[in-house]
Amino acid sequence: MQLGVVGLGRMGGNIARRLHRFGHHAVAYDTNPKTVAELGAEGIAGASSLADLVAKLEAPRAIWLMLPAGQVTETAVTEFAGLLKSGDILIDGGNTFYKDDMRRAAALTQHGITYVDVGTSGGIWGLERGYCMMIGGAATAVNHLDPIFRALAPGPGNIERTPARNGHDPRAEQGYIHAGPAGAGHFVKMVHNGIEYGLMQAYAEGFDILKSKASEHLPEAERFTFDLTDIAEVWRRGSVVSSWLLDLTAIALAENATLSNFSGTVDDSGEGRWTIEAAIEEAVPANVLAASLFARFRSREEHTFGDKLLSAMRHKFGGHVEPHTDAEPRGKESK
């Protein structure tokens, strides 16, 4: 199946690569010609512009945007509205705010273009592990794209089946679901990322408590000096708190037990804020998720070992790089 891929950054390029591996025909475009050329050397067709990308795809076309949320994606959607034809599909796989999806879907429908939003989790590991996807949009378009989603998804792997799942969508066991109409996919991914904030904060605080047990401010007889690398490793094996985030924590600590390669300045990319906004709209208490978001704000003013662990986890799963400055002024963080 053909798919145009726009935006070849940390995830977009690997999406094109994974599709190529599974026998699909990807056509890739990025504003950086060097990135397009690198994929071309791997046998993946490239395009020199959005118009060229459209011209190289057969109708009905499907194009996947993997761009930063906000104006960059908005501009691309507007341009494609004038390039695509009735029956074509435009997919947004980035971390877009779900209400923007709903607005864009309604606008594109007037041109006969179907908009599909795909909340995509997998980070820089997706090429090998596959991508967990939460999809919103019309069922006809989602079903048409199923070969693409099936190739990108991780598949069942060695995870045991959940008992009593009879009658539920079997695609969930493959690592992707059709969550509902336009906006539903990104809403589920938004909450997923809000939960991610809370999980990461819990690990960060726990390891900070372990590290601080050796503090000179405690009575000497009550001090313990723990090997955090070993604790992370043993918790990976049979513990109720084991997870992929803990796996990545163990890797980061094994590479540098003091995490001195991280400052502890922790950014937030928007989804945590949107999750809290949704909780407020729905009058749902979200104590842990809200606190984890505020902890990231605080990390830009003072840094703890826990903040460094948060930075390490973000780098390991998503390739996120800390800001160059030690602290960002309040109010300047972008979605």
KOLLODREN-497159 format. One record per residue (C-alpha): residue number from 1; residue in one letter; x, y, z. Coordinates in Angstrom, 3 decimals. Example, Ala and Ser with C-alpha at 12.3 -4.5 7.8 and 13.67 -1.06 7.14 Angstrom:
BEGIN
[1, a, [12.300, -4.500, 7.800]]
[2, s, [13.670, -1.060, 7.140]]
***
This chain:
BEGIN
[1, m, [0.000, 0.000, 0.000]]
[2, q, [1.168, 3.550, -0.712]]
[3, l, [1.624, 6.172, 1.991]]
[4, g, [3.111, 9.625, 1.907]]
[5, v, [5.054, 10.548, 5.048]]
[6, v, [5.668, 14.218, 5.858]]
[7, g, [8.149, 15.039, 8.629]]
[8, l, [11.129, 12.725, 8.997]]
[9, g, [12.231, 13.524, 12.529]]
[10, r, [12.621, 11.154, 15.487]]
[11, m, [9.539, 9.144, 14.541]]
[12, g, [8.524, 10.051, 10.989]]
[13, g, [11.630, 8.662, 9.336]]
[14, n, [11.311, 5.376, 11.204]]
[15, i, [7.633, 5.095, 10.285]]
[16, a, [8.661, 5.255, 6.629]]
[17, r, [11.425, 2.712, 7.264]]
[18, r, [9.133, 0.256, 9.055]]
[19, l, [6.557, 0.452, 6.270]]
[20, h, [9.307, -0.153, 3.728]]
[21, r, [10.448, -3.219, 5.669]]
[22, f, [6.923, -4.623, 5.553]]
[23, g, [6.656, -4.198, 1.787]]
[24, h, [4.628, -0.992, 1.636]]
[25, h, [5.545, 1.872, -0.677]]
[26, a, [6.386, 5.006, 1.301]]
[27, v, [7.065, 8.375, -0.306]]
[28, a, [8.881, 10.673, 2.113]]
[29, y, [9.160, 14.455, 2.384]]
[30, d, [10.904, 16.768, 4.816]]
[31, t, [11.992, 20.392, 4.655]]
[32, n, [15.545, 19.083, 5.094]]
[33, p, [16.607, 17.559, 1.728]]
[34, k, [19.460, 15.691, 3.430]]
[35, t, [17.003, 13.663, 5.490]]
[36, v, [15.030, 12.780, 2.363]]
[37, a, [18.261, 11.733, 0.644]]
[38, e, [19.209, 9.472, 3.562]]
[39, l, [15.953, 7.588, 3.238]]
[40, g, [16.413, 7.502, -0.517]]
[41, a, [19.696, 5.672, -0.023]]
[42, e, [17.679, 3.015, 1.826]]
[43, g, [15.332, 2.551, -1.134]]
[44, i, [12.507, 4.829, 0.062]]
[45, a, [11.149, 7.230, -2.544]]
[46, g, [11.514, 10.918, -1.804]]
[47, a, [9.638, 14.064, -2.773]]
[48, s, [10.921, 17.607, -3.227]]
[49, s, [7.742, 19.373, -2.064]]
[50, l, [4.249, 18.668, -0.795]]
[51, a, [2.922, 19.052, -4.330]]
[52, d, [5.543, 16.604, -5.608]]
[53, l, [4.551, 14.162, -2.861]]
[54, v, [0.903, 14.281, -3.926]]
[55, a, [1.901, 13.804, -7.566]]
[56, k, [3.854, 10.650, -6.727]]
[57, l, [0.917, 8.946, -5.011]]
[58, e, [-1.940, 7.164, -6.749]]
[59, a, [-5.546, 8.030, -5.913]]
[60, p, [-7.051, 7.574, -3.437]]
[61, r, [-4.030, 9.023, -1.651]]
[62, a, [-3.135, 8.652, 1.995]]
[63, i, [-0.652, 11.039, 3.607]]
[64, w, [0.696, 10.811, 7.156]]
[65, l, [1.830, 14.031, 8.868]]
[66, m, [4.430, 13.547, 11.615]]
[67, l, [5.002, 17.161, 12.563]]
[68, p, [5.092, 19.219, 15.780]]
[69, a, [1.665, 20.115, 17.120]]
[70, g, [0.551, 23.665, 16.472]]
[71, q, [1.174, 26.037, 13.601]]
[72, v, [3.514, 23.745, 11.655]]
[73, t, [0.828, 21.067, 11.395]]
[74, e, [-1.902, 23.647, 10.835]]
[75, t, [-0.018, 25.079, 7.864]]
[76, a, [0.539, 21.617, 6.351]]
[77, v, [-3.145, 20.694, 6.719]]
[78, t, [-4.173, 23.936, 5.023]]
[79, e, [-1.782, 23.341, 2.131]]
[80, f, [-2.922, 19.755, 1.651]]
[81, a, [-6.542, 20.908, 1.614]]
[82, g, [-5.695, 22.615, -1.684]]
[83, l, [-3.606, 19.745, -3.078]]
[84, l, [-5.631, 16.637, -2.277]]
[85, k, [-8.787, 15.479, -4.032]]
[86, s, [-12.086, 14.037, -2.922]]
[87, g, [-11.572, 10.515, -1.570]]
[88, d, [-8.053, 11.177, -0.273]]
[89, i, [-7.097, 10.714, 3.379]]
[90, l, [-4.950, 13.003, 5.520]]
[91, i, [-3.534, 11.478, 8.711]]
[92, d, [-2.077, 13.418, 11.632]]
[93, g, [0.174, 11.144, 13.686]]
[94, g, [1.662, 13.884, 15.873]]
[95, n, [0.516, 15.046, 19.310]]
[96, t, [-2.231, 17.394, 18.178]]
[97, f, [-4.857, 18.803, 20.552]]
[98, y, [-8.010, 16.774, 19.921]]
[99, k, [-10.289, 19.810, 19.466]]
[100, d, [-8.053, 20.934, 16.596]]
[101, d, [-8.617, 17.503, 15.020]]
[102, m, [-12.375, 17.943, 15.224]]
[103, r, [-12.194, 21.363, 13.592]]
[104, r, [-9.850, 20.202, 10.825]]
[105, a, [-11.911, 17.093, 10.095]]
[106, a, [-15.038, 19.216, 9.624]]
[107, a, [-13.201, 21.641, 7.318]]
[108, l, [-11.645, 18.903, 5.171]]
[109, t, [-14.970, 17.088, 4.813]]
[110, q, [-16.164, 20.044, 2.729]]
[111, h, [-13.443, 19.115, 0.209]]
[112, g, [-14.304, 15.411, 0.306]]
[113, i, [-11.051, 14.694, 2.191]]
[114, t, [-11.146, 12.408, 5.216]]
[115, y, [-9.105, 13.365, 8.267]]
[116, v, [-7.741, 10.648, 10.557]]
[117, d, [-5.934, 11.361, 13.822]]
[118, v, [-3.489, 8.774, 15.152]]
[119, g, [-2.071, 9.062, 18.652]]
[120, t, [1.270, 7.326, 18.194]]
[121, s, [3.395, 5.940, 21.017]]
[122, g, [6.749, 4.275, 20.546]]
[123, g, [9.269, 7.076, 20.330]]
[124, i, [12.685, 6.355, 18.882]]
[125, w, [12.200, 2.614, 19.527]]
[126, g, [9.266, 2.245, 17.148]]
[127, l, [11.275, 1.017, 14.180]]
[128, e, [12.122, -2.222, 15.975]]
[129, r, [9.340, -2.467, 18.595]]
[130, g, [6.472, -1.080, 16.547]]
[131, y, [4.071, 1.723, 17.440]]
[132, c, [1.061, 1.627, 19.744]]
[133, m, [-1.665, 3.588, 17.955]]
[134, m, [-4.944, 5.141, 19.071]]
[135, i, [-6.943, 6.123, 15.999]]
[136, g, [-9.798, 8.566, 15.441]]
[137, g, [-11.809, 9.092, 12.269]]
[138, a, [-14.422, 7.568, 10.003]]
[139, a, [-14.534, 3.766, 10.132]]
[140, t, [-14.363, 3.454, 6.337]]
[141, a, [-11.069, 5.353, 6.199]]
[142, v, [-9.606, 3.546, 9.226]]
[143, n, [-10.484, 0.162, 7.736]]
[144, h, [-8.971, 1.195, 4.390]]
[145, l, [-5.722, 2.064, 6.178]]
[146, d, [-5.657, -1.147, 8.207]]
[147, p, [-2.687, -2.667, 6.286]]
[148, i, [-0.636, 0.408, 7.244]]
[149, f, [-1.626, 0.259, 10.899]]
[150, r, [-1.033, -3.488, 11.054]]
[151, a, [2.502, -3.046, 9.686]]
[152, l, [3.338, -0.232, 12.095]]
[153, a, [1.853, -1.920, 15.161]]
[154, p, [4.026, -4.102, 17.422]]
[155, g, [1.772, -7.159, 17.141]]
[156, p, [0.979, -9.458, 20.087]]
[157, g, [4.632, -10.294, 20.760]]
[158, n, [5.121, -12.467, 23.839]]
[159, i, [2.503, -10.695, 25.968]]
[160, e, [-0.025, -13.138, 27.374]]
[161, r, [-3.621, -12.689, 26.283]]
[162, t, [-5.903, -10.944, 28.740]]
[163, p, [-8.575, -13.350, 30.021]]
[164, a, [-12.235, -12.700, 29.155]]
[165, r, [-11.526, -10.469, 26.148]]
[166, n, [-14.027, -12.318, 23.946]]
[167, g, [-16.166, -9.905, 21.972]]
[168, h, [-13.679, -7.031, 22.084]]
[169, d, [-11.808, -5.543, 19.112]]
[170, p, [-8.978, -7.968, 18.260]]
[171, r, [-6.872, -5.092, 16.915]]
[172, a, [-6.160, -3.982, 20.479]]
[173, e, [-4.117, -7.144, 20.986]]
[174, q, [-2.053, -6.149, 17.965]]
[175, g, [-1.286, -2.732, 19.444]]
[176, y, [-3.799, -0.416, 17.763]]
[177, i, [-7.451, 0.540, 18.138]]
[178, h, [-10.100, 2.612, 16.405]]
[179, a, [-11.027, 4.796, 19.384]]
[180, g, [-13.913, 6.700, 17.779]]
[181, p, [-14.607, 9.703, 15.495]]
[182, a, [-12.134, 12.429, 14.604]]
[183, g, [-10.327, 13.660, 17.705]]
[184, a, [-10.902, 10.474, 19.710]]
[185, g, [-7.505, 9.011, 18.877]]
[186, h, [-5.582, 12.032, 20.042]]
[187, f, [-7.786, 12.351, 23.129]]
[188, v, [-6.851, 8.814, 24.213]]
[189, k, [-3.177, 9.524, 23.464]]
[190, m, [-3.403, 12.780, 25.410]]
[191, v, [-4.595, 10.941, 28.517]]
[192, h, [-1.953, 8.255, 27.864]]
[193, n, [0.731, 10.943, 28.032]]
[194, g, [-0.816, 12.484, 31.119]]
[195, i, [-0.578, 9.087, 32.830]]
[196, e, [2.986, 8.814, 31.551]]
[197, y, [3.834, 12.040, 33.393]]
[198, g, [2.481, 10.567, 36.625]]
[199, l, [4.290, 7.239, 36.254]]
[200, m, [7.577, 8.933, 35.479]]
[201, q, [7.199, 11.279, 38.433]]
[202, a, [6.535, 8.338, 40.769]]
[203, y, [9.731, 6.588, 39.668]]
[204, a, [11.704, 9.842, 39.886]]
[205, e, [10.535, 10.599, 43.425]]
[206, g, [11.063, 7.022, 44.594]]
[207, f, [14.646, 6.877, 43.373]]
[208, d, [15.295, 10.335, 44.810]]
[209, i, [14.164, 9.059, 48.221]]
[210, l, [16.483, 6.058, 47.884]]
[211, k, [19.434, 8.256, 46.904]]
[212, s, [18.766, 10.740, 49.709]]
[213, k, [18.844, 8.043, 52.391]]
[214, a, [22.615, 8.636, 52.493]]
[215, s, [22.105, 12.332, 53.268]]
[216, e, [24.402, 13.899, 55.841]]
[217, h, [21.313, 15.557, 57.306]]
[218, l, [20.140, 12.187, 58.662]]
[219, p, [21.540, 10.610, 61.807]]
[220, e, [24.597, 8.607, 60.777]]
[221, a, [23.139, 5.355, 62.105]]
[222, e, [20.091, 5.758, 59.858]]
[223, r, [21.963, 6.372, 56.612]]
[224, f, [21.954, 3.781, 53.834]]
[225, t, [23.979, 4.028, 50.637]]
[226, f, [22.049, 2.197, 47.944]]
[227, d, [23.209, 1.013, 44.527]]
[228, l, [20.387, 2.506, 42.465]]
[229, t, [21.522, 0.639, 39.357]]
[230, d, [20.989, -2.688, 41.122]]
[231, i, [17.652, -1.607, 42.596]]
[232, a, [16.352, -0.636, 39.161]]
[233, e, [17.557, -3.966, 37.815]]
[234, v, [16.006, -6.133, 40.527]]
[235, w, [12.682, -4.277, 40.252]]
[236, r, [12.604, -5.137, 36.553]]
[237, r, [12.428, -8.839, 37.444]]
[238, g, [9.196, -9.976, 39.017]]
[239, s, [8.295, -6.697, 40.740]]
[240, v, [4.782, -5.284, 40.568]]
[241, v, [6.293, -1.906, 39.515]]
[242, s, [8.136, -3.326, 36.501]]
[243, s, [7.501, -1.507, 33.196]]
[244, w, [9.216, -0.290, 30.054]]
[245, l, [9.873, 3.024, 31.796]]
[246, l, [11.692, 1.119, 34.533]]
[247, d, [13.664, -0.755, 31.857]]
[248, l, [14.788, 2.580, 30.440]]
[249, t, [15.598, 3.850, 33.925]]
[250, a, [17.810, 0.813, 34.497]]
[251, i, [19.645, 1.502, 31.232]]
[252, a, [20.204, 5.166, 32.117]]
[253, l, [21.533, 4.321, 35.604]]
[254, a, [23.792, 1.571, 34.252]]
[255, e, [25.298, 4.060, 31.823]]
[256, n, [25.807, 6.742, 34.489]]
[257, a, [24.723, 6.067, 38.071]]
[258, t, [24.894, 9.763, 39.041]]
[259, l, [23.063, 10.956, 35.914]]
[260, s, [25.588, 13.773, 35.737]]
[261, n, [24.976, 13.958, 31.992]]
[262, f, [21.529, 15.428, 32.707]]
[263, s, [20.786, 18.820, 34.242]]
[264, g, [17.295, 17.907, 35.430]]
[265, t, [15.471, 20.550, 33.392]]
[266, v, [12.308, 18.719, 32.329]]
[267, d, [10.173, 20.064, 29.485]]
[268, d, [6.499, 19.294, 28.859]]
[269, s, [5.252, 18.887, 25.308]]
[270, g, [1.609, 19.824, 25.858]]
[271, e, [-0.340, 16.623, 26.433]]
[272, g, [0.032, 16.781, 30.214]]
[273, r, [-1.481, 20.266, 30.263]]
[274, w, [-4.308, 19.251, 27.952]]
[275, t, [-5.071, 16.229, 30.136]]
[276, i, [-5.424, 18.461, 33.195]]
[277, e, [-7.609, 20.871, 31.209]]
[278, a, [-9.846, 17.941, 30.220]]
[279, a, [-10.015, 16.806, 33.855]]
[280, i, [-11.143, 20.300, 34.852]]
[281, e, [-13.805, 20.357, 32.100]]
[282, e, [-15.079, 16.956, 33.250]]
[283, a, [-14.750, 17.741, 36.993]]
[284, v, [-12.549, 14.665, 37.407]]
[285, p, [-9.993, 14.791, 40.248]]
[286, a, [-6.507, 14.209, 38.827]]
[287, n, [-4.270, 14.873, 41.810]]
[288, v, [-1.266, 12.812, 40.705]]
[289, l, [-1.290, 13.934, 37.077]]
[290, a, [-1.608, 17.612, 38.025]]
[291, a, [1.215, 17.343, 40.559]]
[292, s, [3.484, 15.661, 38.016]]
[293, l, [2.906, 18.499, 35.557]]
[294, f, [3.661, 21.154, 38.170]]
[295, a, [6.811, 19.245, 39.135]]
[296, r, [8.075, 19.741, 35.594]]
[297, f, [7.481, 23.472, 35.884]]
[298, r, [9.430, 23.506, 39.147]]
[299, s, [12.313, 21.555, 37.568]]
[300, r, [13.146, 24.609, 35.458]]
[301, e, [14.001, 26.572, 38.580]]
[302, e, [15.820, 23.989, 40.732]]
[303, h, [16.980, 20.485, 39.906]]
[304, t, [16.890, 17.301, 41.972]]
[305, f, [18.175, 13.822, 41.268]]
[306, g, [14.563, 12.919, 40.488]]
[307, d, [14.492, 15.601, 37.806]]
[308, k, [17.610, 14.103, 36.256]]
[309, l, [15.895, 10.707, 36.231]]
[310, l, [12.898, 12.237, 34.444]]
[311, s, [15.247, 13.721, 31.840]]
[312, a, [16.984, 10.383, 31.461]]
[313, m, [13.699, 8.529, 30.886]]
[314, r, [12.496, 11.108, 28.341]]
[315, h, [15.782, 10.825, 26.479]]
[316, k, [15.662, 7.027, 26.472]]
[317, f, [12.129, 6.562, 25.184]]
[318, g, [11.725, 9.601, 22.971]]
[319, g, [15.146, 11.028, 22.231]]
[320, h, [14.126, 14.247, 23.990]]
[321, v, [17.061, 16.597, 24.573]]
[322, e, [17.137, 19.006, 27.487]]
[323, p, [16.845, 22.741, 26.749]]
[324, h, [20.196, 24.518, 26.461]]
[325, t, [19.292, 26.967, 29.206]]
[326, d, [19.250, 25.935, 32.846]]
[327, a, [15.767, 27.334, 33.362]]
[328, e, [12.943, 28.574, 31.162]]
[329, p, [11.008, 31.668, 32.242]]
[330, r, [7.505, 30.903, 33.444]]
[331, g, [4.781, 31.111, 30.817]]
[332, k, [7.065, 30.441, 27.848]]
[333, e, [6.620, 26.669, 27.668]]
[334, s, [4.830, 25.752, 24.448]]
[335, k, [2.315, 23.064, 23.728]]
***
